[in-house]
Amino acid sequence: MSTAPPLSRISLSQQIRDRLLSRIMTGALKPGDRLVELKIAGEMATSQAPVREALRELEAMGVVETLRNKGARVRVISDEELRQIYDVRAQLEGYASELAARNGAALKAGLEACVAKMRKAARKGDSMAFADHNMAFHRAIVEGSGNRVLLDMWETLNVKMRTMVNVARSSRNLIDLAESHLPIVEAIAAGDGALAHETAKQHVLDNKPDGGSVS
């Protein structure tokens, strides 16, 4: 690994996590590459404790795995795994959008703001920021459903990480992708639960990895 700029003292583990995640998503760190705590700590001029915490968080996100007697390494994430996740997401987000449509007018501005941020990130070619704002959009809908169990289930899917993986593997224009969220906003804002359900569900299914896209 090349030498990185110094880290601030705020949320060291989070900064280390995000740097490692960026390298994984860009391919600088490849599936199977070992992640040695001592080496990473030396490169980032910190102790091993925040590195260990960062690796635990990445393991929870599903991009790192720890093997007995071998330590941590970048995990292989197959297209089939992503496809199965997207199938589950489609069902959850379709239902969430149907419920959120009951309060659609109140959600409209926030959802539109997320789309605007996606556009901005897309113009800059910043896939990590795009994934952040994409996740915020979908999370706002699930939260807007008012169903806590649904939100808990959705959070286990690690939408941000899997969106980033799919972005990295996709050739779709990110600006077009940002715009593809608008029909969901319109259906929810109109208070049409059935249309919101179908639109959100189809949006996710249309963007499964075997379709060459990302939601």
N, C-alpha and C positions, 0 to 999 in steps of 0.2 A: 504494500500500500504506500502511496506517496504521502509526504508530510502535509498535514492539514493545518489551516490557520488556528490560532488559539481559541479555546472555548471560553465563554463567559462562565461565571460562577452560578448562574441561574439555571436550574433544571438541567444539570449536566447529563443525567441519564437520558432525558428526552432529546437533548441535542445530539448525543451519540447515537441514539436510536434512529433519529431522522436522517443523520448522515449515512449510517449503515443501510438504512432502507432505501435511500436515494441510490446508493451504489448497487444495491441488489436490483432495483428496478431498471437502472440504465445498463446493467450487464457488466459493470466493472467488477462486481462480485457475482460469480456464477454458481448455479446449483452444484452442490457438492464441495464448494470451497470451505475450508476450515476457518473458524473465527476464534482466534486465540486471544483470550482476555489480556494477557501481558503485552502482547504485540500491539493491540488496539489502544491500550492505556498509554503505552509509550508514544505512539504516534499522535495521540490527542492530548498528551501532556496532562494526564490525570491519573488518579488511582484506579485500581481494578474494581472497586465497589460500584461506581456508576456504570462501568462497562458491563458488569455482571447483571445489574438491574436492567440495562438497555437490552441485553441479550434475552433476559426473561420476558420482557415486553414483546420483543420480536418473535419469540417462541409462541407466546399467547396469540399473536397476530397470525401465526401459521406460516411465516416465511423462514424461520430458523428451527432446527431440530437439534436436540442434544442426545447423543448416542453414548451409551455406557462405555467407559474407558477410551472414548474417542473425542469427547468434547462437543462443542457446538459447530454446526456447519449450515450453510445455506440450503434450505429445503427445496426439493423439486416440487413444483406445483403444476400438475398436468392440466391440459385443456379439458379433460373429462371431469376432473374435480370442479373446475370453474363452471362447466356446463350444468352440473348437478346443483351447484350453489345458485346459479341464475334461475333454474327451474323453481327452486324453493323461494327465492326472492320474488319471483313473478307472482306467486300466490299470495305471499305476505303483503307485498306492496299494493297489489290490486285491492285486497280487502281494506288495507289501511287507507287508500285513496277514497274508497267508497264511504268509509266512516268520516274521513276528513272533510268530505264534501258537505257534510251537515253544517260545518262552520267555515265554508269556503271563502266567503268575503273577507274574513279576518286573516286568512292565511295568504291571500293573493300577493300582497306587497312583499312579504318575506320571501316567498317563492320566486317572485320576479327579481328580487335583489340577488338571490343565489344564481339565477340564470345570467344576470349581468356580470357577476363575478366570474362565472365560468367563461363567458365570452372574453373578458379581459385576460384571463389566464391563457386561453386558447390563442389569442393574438400574440402573446409573448412566447408561446410554445412551452409554457411551464406546466408540464403534465402533473407534477406533484400538487401544485396549487389547484389545478383543475380537479384533481381527485378530491382534494379537501372540500371544494365548493360543491362538487357533485354529491359527496356524502352529506353535506349540510342540507342540500335540497331534499334528498330522499329521507333523511332523518326528520326534517321538519314535517313532512307528510305523515310519517309513522307516529311522531309525537302528537301531531294534530288529530290523529285518530282517537286519542283519549284512552286507548287500550294499553295498559301497562304491560300485560302479558305479551301482547303483540310486539311491543318495543323491546322487551327482554329477548324474545326469540330472534328478532331482526338483528340485534346487536351481536349475537353469537356468530353472525355470518361475516364479520370483519369486512364490511362493504368497502371501506377506503382502500385497504390493502389489495383486495381482489380487483377493484377498479383499476388500481395502478398497474397490476400485473396485466390486465386486459388491455389497458392503454398502451403499454410497452409492446404488446404483441399485435396491436391493431394498426391498420393503415388509414383508418377513417379520419377525416378532417375534424379537428376538435371544435371548430366553430359550428360546423353542421351538427355535431353532437350536442352542443349547448342548445342550439335552436330546437332540437328534437324534444326537449323537455317542455316546450311551451304548450302543446296540446293538453298535457296533464294539468298545467296551471289553469288553462281555460275551462276544462271540465270541472275541476274542483271549485273554481271561483263561481261557476254557474250553478253550483249546488246539485249537479246531476250525478248522483252516486253511481248509477249503473254505468254511465259513460266514463266516469273517472276510474272505476274499477277496471273496465276493459282497456282503457287507454294506458293506464299505468302498467298493467299486466303485460300488454303487448309490447310496450316500450322495452321492458326488461328482456322479454323473449326475443325480440328483434335484434338484441345486442349481445346474445350469447356468443362465446368465442368462435363457434363454428360458423357464425355469420360474419366474422371478421370485424366486429365492432365492440363497443363497450358502452355501458350505461352509466 
